[in-house]
Amino acid sequence: MSISPSLHFIPEQSLAPSSLSFICCRKSCLSSTNSSSSSISFGTTSQFNYNPRIRNKPKPYSSSLFTVRASSSSDYYSTLGVPKSATVKDIKAAYRKLARQYHPDVNKQPGATEKFKEISAAYEVLSDDKKRALYDQYGEAGVKSSVGGSSGAYTTNPFDLFETFFGGSMGGFSGMDQAGFRTSRRPTVIKGEDIRYDMKLEFSEAIFGAEKEFELSHMETCEVCTGTGAKMGSKKRICSTCGGRGQVMRTEQTPFGMFSQVSVCPNCGGDGEMISEYCRRCAGEGRVRIKKDIKVKVPPGVSKGSILRVAGEGDAGPKGGPAGDLFVYLDVVDIPEIQRDGINLCSTVSISYIDAILGTVLKVKTVDGITELQIPPGIQPGDVVVLAKKGVPKLNKPALRGDHLFTIKVTIPKRIRCYVAYVISINSSCIEWPYAMQASLLILDSCHTLCIC
């Protein structure tokens, strides 16, 4: 009996794509005319039992028409070198030996990493009673289907599995695996938050510096538990969510396959341990809020918007972490008489036109106090008179100091008396200077007083 006509009626939907990858009829199947059975390859050889009723009724085959023996790309028992009757103790011993031998940090031979992953996959399946039962009955395909059809039989990172099995004693194996996952649990040290404080300075304090004191409320490490958050003498327990690794893996089925993501354990926050009894002083936080007097030394030459950093005076870090910093933002109160321009100071002074003509000496306000300012004769409106070294000290170089600049403003009267006008007219006429000056003095002697309105 020829089998090839029967194969013509095998519908495609009768072959489940999750278990059968392809069908290939052997040459013996097509050439034989007397054999009632043949072989069909599903990646490897599987037995096919021919049913003569199919020839007359081309309907989908039921699973009872096939006797398929599942096969896998690797035998987990052979990978670990143990028999199928091996106990859990034997499997653990085999994994311990092979994992140490093929760990990539120890074995640098090509293919050691893949071998290590195969060993981890075999151990994960055979050490779990449910997975082992599925594997013994259906092979690797049964294990894959139980995790959603992922491409690998294991769902745990092999390096995390190694770390869990051997603990933290394998110092040479700790660090990061080739996939970028953390393979060892280290205490998570988090720095505390920074604090901002706004401070106002008087104008003179910004120029010459000052020492300011204020009260600050911030978090400090609990003195009772030293930041651990646990009651003195109590012991921590392993986190039940991550098993002490501090990380969890979440696997999702997508149209493109299985995707796994490693993240920090939400239960323990990445520590891998849980506090059994909390400290009463800090309620397990490891920090307490207190008020503290802070002294800040303001250097000479600061300006509005300057920021002072005080290291270690911010909030203490959680679980004994280092404290953040305190940042003091400065604001300077302005004064109307003096304006600042970098390291120089600027002011404006008004003088009469007589003082502008004859010159004078003024008493002016500076940051050093009242100082005399010499006005030379014939000065013009808008001219600048400089008091050297009376400005602002340069920040971080107080020996270098700017200048104080005085802009001259001449006041012109709207009305003057007649004799004053006569004196000015004589001085401005073409009469020779000695005679004009003599006439002016005579007029002044007769009037006794020079009055400007």
Kinemage of the C-alpha trace (Angstrom):
@kinemage 1
@onewidth
@group {chain A} dominant
@subgroup {mainchain}
@vectorlist {calphas} color= white
{ca met a 1} P 0.000 0.000 0.000
{ca ser a 2} L 1.382 3.386 -0.932
{ca ile a 3} L 1.446 6.065 1.732
{ca ser a 4} L 2.054 9.026 -0.517
{ca pro a 5} L -1.626 9.398 -1.549
{ca ser a 6} L -2.554 9.541 2.111
{ca leu a 7} L -0.054 12.272 2.804
{ca his a 8} L -1.729 14.338 0.119
{ca phe a 9} L -4.788 14.731 2.346
{ca ile a 10} L -2.998 15.755 5.577
{ca pro a 11} L -4.285 19.262 6.387
{ca glu a 12} L -1.835 21.870 7.666
{ca gln a 13} L -3.865 22.810 10.724
{ca ser a 14} L -3.463 19.313 12.151
{ca leu a 15} L 0.207 20.035 12.849
{ca ala a 16} L 0.602 22.205 15.932
{ca pro a 17} L 3.355 24.762 15.258
{ca ser a 18} L 4.301 24.874 18.944
{ca ser a 19} L 5.403 21.243 18.924
{ca leu a 20} L 6.247 20.444 15.275
{ca ser a 21} L 8.716 22.582 13.414
{ca phe a 22} L 8.645 20.971 9.979
{ca ile a 23} L 7.655 17.752 8.144
{ca cys a 24} L 9.907 15.979 5.750
{ca cys a 25} L 8.916 12.712 4.056
{ca arg a 26} L 11.728 10.331 3.627
{ca lys a 27} L 12.581 8.877 0.258
{ca ser a 28} L 11.631 5.450 1.534
{ca cys a 29} L 8.110 6.724 2.148
{ca leu a 30} L 7.654 7.872 -1.451
{ca ser a 31} L 9.279 4.857 -3.086
{ca ser a 32} L 7.736 2.109 -0.987
{ca thr a 33} L 4.456 0.626 -2.312
{ca asn a 34} L 3.921 -2.202 0.149
{ca ser a 35} L 4.727 -0.659 3.483
{ca ser a 36} L 1.810 0.417 5.633
{ca ser a 37} L 3.875 2.794 7.807
{ca ser a 38} L 6.625 5.231 7.274
{ca ser a 39} L 8.616 7.882 9.105
{ca ile a 40} L 8.086 11.583 9.289
{ca ser a 41} L 10.802 13.887 10.602
{ca phe a 42} L 9.859 16.638 13.080
{ca gly a 43} L 13.396 17.889 13.449
{ca thr a 44} L 14.154 14.325 14.605
{ca thr a 45} L 12.557 11.014 13.581
{ca ser a 46} L 9.048 10.293 14.949
{ca gln a 47} L 6.794 7.307 14.333
{ca phe a 48} L 3.680 7.668 12.144
{ca asn a 49} L 0.833 5.162 12.315
{ca tyr a 50} L -1.082 5.062 9.021
{ca asn a 51} L -4.871 5.022 9.194
{ca pro a 52} L -6.519 3.831 5.935
{ca arg a 53} L -9.729 5.753 6.691
{ca ile a 54} L -8.010 9.033 5.960
{ca arg a 55} L -7.917 8.205 2.258
{ca asn a 56} L -11.693 8.393 2.013
{ca lys a 57} L -12.271 11.147 4.605
{ca pro a 58} L -9.773 13.978 4.304
{ca lys a 59} L -10.474 15.606 7.660
{ca pro a 60} L -8.051 16.973 10.262
{ca tyr a 61} L -6.108 14.337 12.148
{ca ser a 62} L -6.750 13.976 15.828
{ca ser a 63} L -3.812 13.725 18.215
{ca ser a 64} L -4.493 10.010 18.624
{ca leu a 65} L -3.243 9.371 15.074
{ca phe a 66} L 0.274 10.455 16.027
{ca thr a 67} L 2.653 8.952 18.503
{ca val a 68} L 5.218 11.701 18.930
{ca arg a 69} L 8.160 11.348 21.233
{ca ala a 70} L 9.304 14.778 22.377
{ca ser a 71} L 12.933 15.557 21.902
{ca ser a 72} L 15.087 18.450 23.054
{ca ser a 73} L 18.263 20.043 21.983
{ca ser a 74} L 19.920 18.941 25.216
{ca asp a 75} L 19.348 16.379 27.927
{ca tyr a 76} L 19.322 18.061 31.319
{ca tyr a 77} L 20.347 14.882 33.100
{ca ser a 78} L 23.300 14.462 30.757
{ca thr a 79} L 24.194 18.128 31.158
{ca leu a 80} L 24.543 17.672 34.917
{ca gly a 81} L 25.961 14.172 34.544
{ca val a 82} L 23.359 12.506 36.756
{ca pro a 83} L 20.943 9.622 36.090
{ca lys a 84} L 17.188 10.138 35.860
{ca ser a 85} L 16.817 8.549 39.275
{ca ala a 86} L 19.109 11.142 40.874
{ca thr a 87} L 17.935 12.741 44.090
{ca val a 88} L 17.775 16.468 44.729
{ca lys a 89} L 20.938 16.147 46.782
{ca asp a 90} L 22.767 14.538 43.854
{ca ile a 91} L 21.534 17.266 41.492
{ca lys a 92} L 22.729 20.011 43.835
{ca ala a 93} L 26.124 18.381 44.212
{ca ala a 94} L 26.491 18.080 40.444
{ca tyr a 95} L 25.476 21.690 39.904
{ca arg a 96} L 27.884 22.894 42.585
{ca lys a 97} L 30.786 21.160 40.895
{ca leu a 98} L 29.975 22.142 37.306
{ca ala a 99} L 28.969 25.739 38.093
{ca arg a 100} L 32.299 26.373 39.766
{ca gln a 101} L 34.104 24.761 36.859
{ca tyr a 102} L 32.398 26.666 34.025
{ca his a 103} L 31.717 30.055 35.629
{ca pro a 104} L 32.945 32.732 33.159
{ca asp a 105} L 35.012 34.434 35.846
{ca val a 106} L 37.004 31.230 36.310
{ca asn a 107} L 36.846 29.480 32.949
{ca lys a 108} L 38.034 31.684 30.085
{ca gln a 109} L 37.704 28.988 27.436
{ca pro a 110} L 35.420 29.663 24.434
{ca gly a 111} L 31.931 28.350 25.075
{ca ala a 112} L 32.288 28.388 28.856
{ca thr a 113} L 29.556 30.997 29.217
{ca glu a 114} L 27.072 28.988 27.134
{ca lys a 115} L 27.976 25.841 29.037
{ca phe a 116} L 27.423 27.686 32.301
{ca lys a 117} L 23.974 28.802 31.126
{ca glu a 118} L 23.072 25.242 30.095
{ca ile a 119} L 24.113 23.963 33.513
{ca ser a 120} L 22.029 26.657 35.203
{ca ala a 121} L 19.016 25.859 33.030
{ca ala a 122} L 19.295 22.159 33.795
{ca tyr a 123} L 19.618 22.773 37.512
{ca glu a 124} L 16.667 25.174 37.615
{ca val a 125} L 14.411 22.572 36.004
{ca leu a 126} L 15.620 19.441 37.780
{ca ser a 127} L 15.768 21.061 41.224
{ca asp a 128} L 12.093 22.021 40.970
{ca asp a 129} L 9.714 19.084 41.440
{ca lys a 130} L 6.983 20.515 39.187
{ca lys a 131} L 9.335 21.490 36.383
{ca arg a 132} L 11.130 18.163 36.634
{ca ala a 133} L 7.848 16.272 36.329
{ca leu a 134} L 6.940 18.256 33.208
{ca tyr a 135} L 10.369 17.637 31.758
{ca asp a 136} L 10.253 13.897 32.432
{ca gln a 137} L 6.847 13.633 30.763
{ca tyr a 138} L 7.099 16.076 27.850
{ca gly a 139} L 10.742 17.017 27.584
{ca glu a 140} L 12.012 20.555 27.194
{ca ala a 141} L 8.892 21.548 25.230
{ca gly a 142} L 6.787 20.916 28.317
{ca val a 143} L 8.989 23.182 30.412
{ca lys a 144} L 8.879 25.921 27.775
{ca ser a 145} L 5.117 25.810 27.494
{ca ser a 146} L 4.793 26.099 31.261
{ca val a 147} L 6.567 29.483 31.152
{ca gly a 148} L 4.683 30.780 28.133
{ca gly a 149} L 6.750 29.436 25.278
{ca ser a 150} L 9.956 31.333 25.978
{ca ser a 151} L 13.004 30.548 23.947
{ca gly a 152} L 14.925 29.328 26.976
{ca ala a 153} L 13.903 26.788 29.545
{ca tyr a 154} L 15.008 28.921 32.466
{ca thr a 155} L 13.461 32.183 33.636
{ca thr a 156} L 16.022 33.118 36.291
{ca asn a 157} L 19.240 34.856 35.390
{ca pro a 158} L 21.950 32.161 35.621
{ca phe a 159} L 24.299 34.469 37.488
{ca asp a 160} L 21.604 35.322 40.034
{ca leu a 161} L 20.976 31.605 40.435
{ca phe a 162} L 24.678 31.097 41.091
{ca glu a 163} L 24.742 33.911 43.638
{ca thr a 164} L 21.687 32.520 45.423
{ca phe a 165} L 23.181 29.030 45.550
{ca phe a 166} L 26.662 29.987 46.767
{ca gly a 167} L 25.780 33.117 48.736
{ca gly a 168} L 28.065 36.137 49.067
{ca ser a 169} L 31.223 34.108 49.823
{ca met a 170} L 32.293 33.890 46.190
{ca gly a 171} L 34.184 37.144 46.212
{ca gly a 172} L 35.818 36.587 42.862
{ca phe a 173} L 32.477 35.978 41.186
{ca ser a 174} L 30.679 39.077 42.423
{ca gly a 175} L 29.975 42.080 40.254
{ca met a 176} L 28.075 42.273 37.005
{ca asp a 177} L 27.347 39.463 34.586
{ca gln a 178} L 27.702 39.738 30.839
{ca ala a 179} L 24.059 40.734 30.453
{ca gly a 180} L 24.472 43.697 32.791
{ca phe a 181} L 22.599 42.256 35.783
{ca arg a 182} L 23.881 42.643 39.286
{ca thr a 183} L 25.114 39.280 40.516
{ca ser a 184} L 25.883 40.197 44.100
{ca arg a 185} L 23.868 42.064 46.667
{ca arg a 186} L 25.652 45.026 48.173
{ca pro a 187} L 24.295 47.437 50.764
{ca thr a 188} L 22.545 50.295 49.010
{ca val a 189} L 24.103 53.577 50.126
{ca ile a 190} L 21.979 56.616 49.326
{ca lys a 191} L 23.140 60.157 49.986
{ca gly a 192} L 20.745 62.436 51.815
{ca glu a 193} L 18.960 65.341 50.169
{ca asp a 194} L 20.442 68.830 49.924
{ca ile a 195} L 18.789 71.739 51.745
{ca arg a 196} L 18.365 75.342 50.590
{ca tyr a 197} L 18.364 78.259 53.018
{ca asp a 198} L 17.771 81.907 51.994
{ca met a 199} L 19.762 84.546 53.903
{ca lys a 200} L 19.633 88.353 53.756
{ca leu a 201} L 22.763 90.445 54.291
{ca glu a 202} L 23.246 94.115 55.000
{ca phe a 203} L 25.173 96.043 52.360
{ca ser a 204} L 28.248 96.361 54.569
{ca glu a 205} L 28.147 92.633 55.457
{ca ala a 206} L 28.340 91.733 51.785
{ca ile a 207} L 31.322 94.074 51.369
{ca phe a 208} L 33.402 93.102 54.395
{ca gly a 209} L 31.994 89.656 55.228
{ca ala a 210} L 30.289 88.470 58.379
{ca glu a 211} L 29.571 85.464 60.555
{ca lys a 212} L 25.885 84.591 60.592
{ca glu a 213} L 24.045 82.158 62.837
{ca phe a 214} L 20.602 80.694 62.240
{ca glu a 215} L 18.434 77.718 63.216
{ca leu a 216} L 18.034 74.878 60.738
{ca ser a 217} L 15.634 71.921 60.783
{ca his a 218} L 17.032 68.829 59.073
{ca met a 219} L 17.268 65.042 59.275
{ca glu a 220} L 20.108 63.399 61.184
{ca thr a 221} L 21.111 59.765 61.590
{ca cys a 222} L 19.379 58.086 64.518
{ca glu a 223} L 21.830 57.722 67.388
{ca val a 224} L 20.005 54.720 68.852
{ca cys a 225} L 20.125 52.393 65.839
{ca thr a 226} L 22.991 54.210 64.030
{ca gly a 227} L 20.851 54.472 60.917
{ca thr a 228} L 19.895 50.806 60.493
{ca gly a 229} L 16.279 51.349 61.528
{ca ala a 230} L 16.303 48.100 63.501
{ca lys a 231} L 15.944 47.654 67.215
{ca met a 232} L 19.230 47.046 68.997
{ca gly a 233} L 19.892 43.319 69.258
{ca ser a 234} L 17.284 42.324 66.691
{ca lys a 235} L 18.157 40.336 63.570
{ca lys a 236} L 17.156 40.956 59.993
{ca arg a 237} L 15.405 38.327 57.901
{ca ile a 238} L 15.783 37.454 54.236
{ca cys a 239} L 13.259 39.153 51.987
{ca ser a 240} L 10.645 36.655 50.883
{ca thr a 241} L 9.953 38.465 47.625
{ca cys a 242} L 13.451 38.413 46.112
{ca gly a 243} L 15.031 35.674 48.208
{ca gly a 244} L 17.776 37.997 49.396
{ca arg a 245} L 18.975 39.063 45.943
{ca gly a 246} L 17.490 42.533 46.121
{ca gln a 247} L 16.202 42.162 42.570
{ca val a 248} L 13.135 40.661 40.963
{ca met a 249} L 12.526 39.563 37.389
{ca arg a 250} L 9.229 40.163 35.666
{ca thr a 251} L 8.461 38.213 32.506
{ca glu a 252} L 5.774 39.313 30.056
{ca gln a 253} L 4.362 37.601 26.992
{ca thr a 254} L 4.253 39.884 23.946
{ca pro a 255} L 3.463 39.241 20.273
{ca phe a 256} L 7.220 39.212 19.699
{ca gly a 257} L 8.006 36.683 22.410
{ca met a 258} L 8.842 36.653 26.082
{ca phe a 259} L 10.478 39.734 27.575
{ca ser a 260} L 12.099 39.767 31.006
{ca gln a 261} L 12.970 42.837 33.038
{ca val a 262} L 15.106 42.959 36.170
{ca ser a 263} L 14.239 45.655 38.707
{ca val a 264} L 14.830 46.525 42.340
{ca cys a 265} L 12.736 44.504 44.742
{ca pro a 266} L 9.752 46.643 45.805
{ca asn a 267} L 9.509 44.898 49.162
{ca cys a 268} L 13.036 45.386 50.526
{ca gly a 269} L 14.179 48.246 48.302
{ca gly a 270} L 17.154 46.290 47.005
{ca asp a 271} L 18.620 45.357 50.390
{ca gly a 272} L 17.580 41.718 50.271
{ca glu a 273} L 16.796 41.863 53.981
{ca met a 274} L 13.825 42.956 56.053
{ca ile a 275} L 13.769 44.468 59.533
{ca ser a 276} L 12.044 42.216 62.052
{ca glu a 277} L 11.823 44.788 64.899
{ca tyr a 278} L 11.892 48.519 64.228
{ca cys a 279} L 13.787 51.081 66.276
{ca arg a 280} L 11.396 53.007 68.507
{ca arg a 281} L 13.338 56.239 68.223
{ca cys a 282} L 13.142 56.563 64.413
{ca ala a 283} L 10.303 54.074 63.668
{ca gly a 284} L 12.560 52.125 61.322
{ca glu a 285} L 13.571 55.054 59.106
{ca gly a 286} L 17.071 55.365 60.536
{ca arg a 287} L 16.743 59.174 60.672
{ca val a 288} L 15.174 61.715 63.014
{ca arg a 289} L 14.338 65.389 62.454
{ca ile a 290} L 16.044 67.865 64.765
{ca lys a 291} L 16.667 71.616 64.985
{ca lys a 292} L 20.253 72.755 64.988
{ca asp a 293} L 22.079 76.094 65.215
{ca ile a 294} L 24.271 76.619 62.175
{ca lys a 295} L 27.093 79.161 61.895
{ca val a 296} L 28.089 80.340 58.438
{ca lys a 297} L 31.096 82.515 57.676
{ca val a 298} L 30.292 84.895 54.828
{ca pro a 299} L 33.493 85.878 52.991
{ca pro a 300} L 34.144 89.503 51.932
{ca gly a 301} L 33.052 90.450 48.443
{ca val a 302} L 29.922 88.327 48.070
{ca ser a 303} L 27.042 89.722 46.050
{ca lys a 304} L 23.346 89.176 45.492
{ca gly a 305} L 22.804 85.652 44.153
{ca ser a 306} L 25.979 84.182 45.643
{ca ile a 307} L 25.646 80.634 47.000
{ca leu a 308} L 27.532 79.268 49.979
{ca arg a 309} L 27.905 75.491 50.334
{ca val a 310} L 28.152 73.941 53.780
{ca ala a 311} L 29.160 70.301 53.352
{ca gly a 312} L 27.392 67.627 55.381
{ca glu a 313} L 24.698 69.874 56.867
{ca gly a 314} L 21.871 68.646 54.643
{ca asp a 315} L 19.547 65.754 55.428
{ca ala a 316} L 21.196 62.528 56.530
{ca gly a 317} L 20.946 59.650 54.080
{ca pro a 318} L 18.515 56.784 54.729
{ca lys a 319} L 19.857 53.662 56.420
{ca gly a 320} L 23.057 55.322 57.556
{ca gly a 321} L 23.839 56.975 54.233
{ca pro a 322} L 25.973 60.138 54.072
{ca ala a 323} L 24.331 63.496 54.613
{ca gly a 324} L 23.612 65.953 51.853
{ca asp a 325} L 24.847 69.537 51.769
{ca leu a 326} L 23.411 72.865 52.878
{ca phe a 327} L 23.264 75.591 50.230
{ca val a 328} L 22.856 79.165 51.499
{ca tyr a 329} L 21.467 81.585 48.891
{ca leu a 330} L 22.451 85.206 49.637
{ca asp a 331} L 20.394 88.343 49.105
{ca val a 332} L 21.830 91.825 49.772
{ca val a 333} L 19.840 94.825 50.999
{ca asp a 334} L 20.562 97.835 48.764
{ca ile a 335} L 21.208 101.379 50.014
{ca pro a 336} L 20.239 104.470 47.993
{ca glu a 337} L 23.532 106.374 48.353
{ca ile a 338} L 25.837 103.703 46.973
{ca gln a 339} L 25.444 101.337 44.025
{ca arg a 340} L 27.673 98.396 43.281
{ca asp a 341} L 29.314 97.587 39.955
{ca gly a 342} L 31.444 94.473 40.371
{ca ile a 343} L 34.221 95.350 42.794
{ca asn a 344} L 33.665 99.101 42.308
{ca leu a 345} L 31.177 101.334 44.103
{ca cys a 346} L 29.373 104.234 42.464
{ca ser a 347} L 27.811 107.391 43.912
{ca thr a 348} L 26.583 110.768 42.658
{ca val a 349} L 27.339 114.124 44.359
{ca ser a 350} L 25.859 117.531 43.586
{ca ile a 351} L 27.860 120.769 43.836
{ca ser a 352} L 27.082 124.390 43.055
{ca tyr a 353} L 28.404 126.057 39.958
{ca ile a 354} L 30.594 128.273 42.156
{ca asp a 355} L 32.172 125.124 43.691
{ca ala a 356} L 32.543 123.737 40.210
{ca ile a 357} L 34.378 126.904 39.175
{ca leu a 358} L 36.504 127.412 42.251
{ca gly a 359} L 36.770 123.825 43.515
{ca thr a 360} L 35.917 122.573 46.983
{ca val a 361} L 36.226 119.737 49.517
{ca leu a 362} L 33.142 117.597 50.234
{ca lys a 363} L 32.393 115.115 52.966
{ca val a 364} L 30.935 111.990 51.348
{ca lys a 365} L 29.605 108.657 52.598
{ca thr a 366} L 31.609 105.510 51.826
{ca val a 367} L 31.519 101.934 53.108
{ca asp a 368} L 34.437 102.888 55.362
{ca gly a 369} L 32.540 105.853 56.827
{ca ile a 370} L 32.561 109.602 56.121
{ca thr a 371} L 35.500 110.588 53.920
{ca glu a 372} L 36.668 113.887 52.376
{ca leu a 373} L 36.423 114.181 48.603
{ca gln a 374} L 38.575 116.801 46.853
{ca ile a 375} L 36.782 118.588 43.984
{ca pro a 376} L 39.267 120.281 41.660
{ca pro a 377} L 38.511 123.779 40.194
{ca gly a 378} L 36.852 123.851 36.803
{ca ile a 379} L 35.281 120.436 37.082
{ca gln a 380} L 32.583 119.697 34.511
{ca pro a 381} L 29.187 118.066 34.970
{ca gly a 382} L 29.488 114.299 34.492
{ca asp a 383} L 33.145 114.157 35.463
{ca val a 384} L 34.149 111.330 37.815
{ca val a 385} L 36.273 111.708 40.930
{ca val a 386} L 37.842 108.486 42.202
{ca leu a 387} L 38.575 107.415 45.758
{ca ala a 388} L 41.069 104.616 45.247
{ca lys a 389} L 40.891 101.415 47.303
{ca lys a 390} L 37.522 102.359 48.770
{ca gly a 391} L 35.507 99.793 46.829
{ca val a 392} L 34.671 96.105 47.313
{ca pro a 393} L 37.290 93.490 48.215
{ca lys a 394} L 37.715 90.869 45.512
{ca leu a 395} L 36.084 87.571 46.446
{ca asn a 396} L 38.651 85.073 47.788
{ca lys a 397} L 41.330 87.801 47.390
{ca pro a 398} L 40.387 90.430 49.983
{ca ala a 399} L 43.734 92.220 49.661
{ca leu a 400} L 42.651 93.397 46.193
{ca arg a 401} L 40.027 96.085 46.471
{ca gly a 402} L 38.100 98.164 43.961
{ca asp a 403} L 37.498 101.932 43.882
{ca his a 404} L 34.657 104.248 44.822
{ca leu a 405} L 33.619 106.393 41.854
{ca phe a 406} L 31.819 109.727 42.383
{ca thr a 407} L 29.989 111.256 39.437
{ca ile a 408} L 29.768 115.063 39.655
{ca lys a 409} L 26.464 116.821 39.133
{ca val a 410} L 26.557 120.642 38.944
{ca thr a 411} L 23.514 122.534 40.198
{ca ile a 412} L 22.688 125.650 38.147
{ca pro a 413} L 20.347 128.175 39.867
{ca lys a 414} L 17.323 129.399 37.981
{ca arg a 415} L 17.681 132.991 39.315
{ca ile a 416} L 20.646 134.997 40.587
{ca arg a 417} L 20.922 138.517 42.104
{ca cys a 418} L 21.954 141.425 39.973
{ca tyr a 419} L 25.354 141.999 41.521
{ca val a 420} L 26.232 138.343 41.049
{ca ala a 421} L 25.229 138.597 37.438
{ca tyr a 422} L 27.353 141.755 37.139
{ca val a 423} L 30.377 139.967 38.582
{ca ile a 424} L 29.919 137.095 36.145
{ca ser a 425} L 29.483 139.495 33.248
{ca ile a 426} L 32.637 141.387 34.155
{ca asn a 427} L 34.598 138.140 34.422
{ca ser a 428} L 33.259 136.981 31.082
{ca ser a 429} L 33.879 140.356 29.283
{ca cys a 430} L 36.899 141.287 27.270
{ca ile a 431} L 38.275 143.472 30.089
{ca glu a 432} L 41.693 142.341 31.157
{ca trp a 433} L 41.590 139.935 34.063
{ca pro a 434} L 43.287 142.052 36.763
{ca tyr a 435} L 40.866 144.934 36.234
{ca ala a 436} L 37.835 142.628 36.097
{ca met a 437} L 38.893 140.907 39.279
{ca gln a 438} L 39.443 144.237 41.015
{ca ala a 439} L 35.967 145.434 39.988
{ca ser a 440} L 34.431 142.228 41.253
{ca leu a 441} L 36.092 142.586 44.631
{ca leu a 442} L 34.859 146.178 44.940
{ca ile a 443} L 31.298 145.084 44.261
{ca leu a 444} L 31.577 142.241 46.736
{ca asp a 445} L 32.947 144.566 49.380
{ca ser a 446} L 30.012 146.883 48.910
{ca cys a 447} L 27.491 144.082 49.100
{ca his a 448} L 29.321 142.284 51.940
{ca thr a 449} L 27.626 139.006 51.005
{ca leu a 450} L 27.297 136.862 47.898
{ca cys a 451} L 23.730 135.636 47.772
{ca ile a 452} L 22.581 133.057 45.236
{ca cys a 453} L 18.855 132.491 44.767
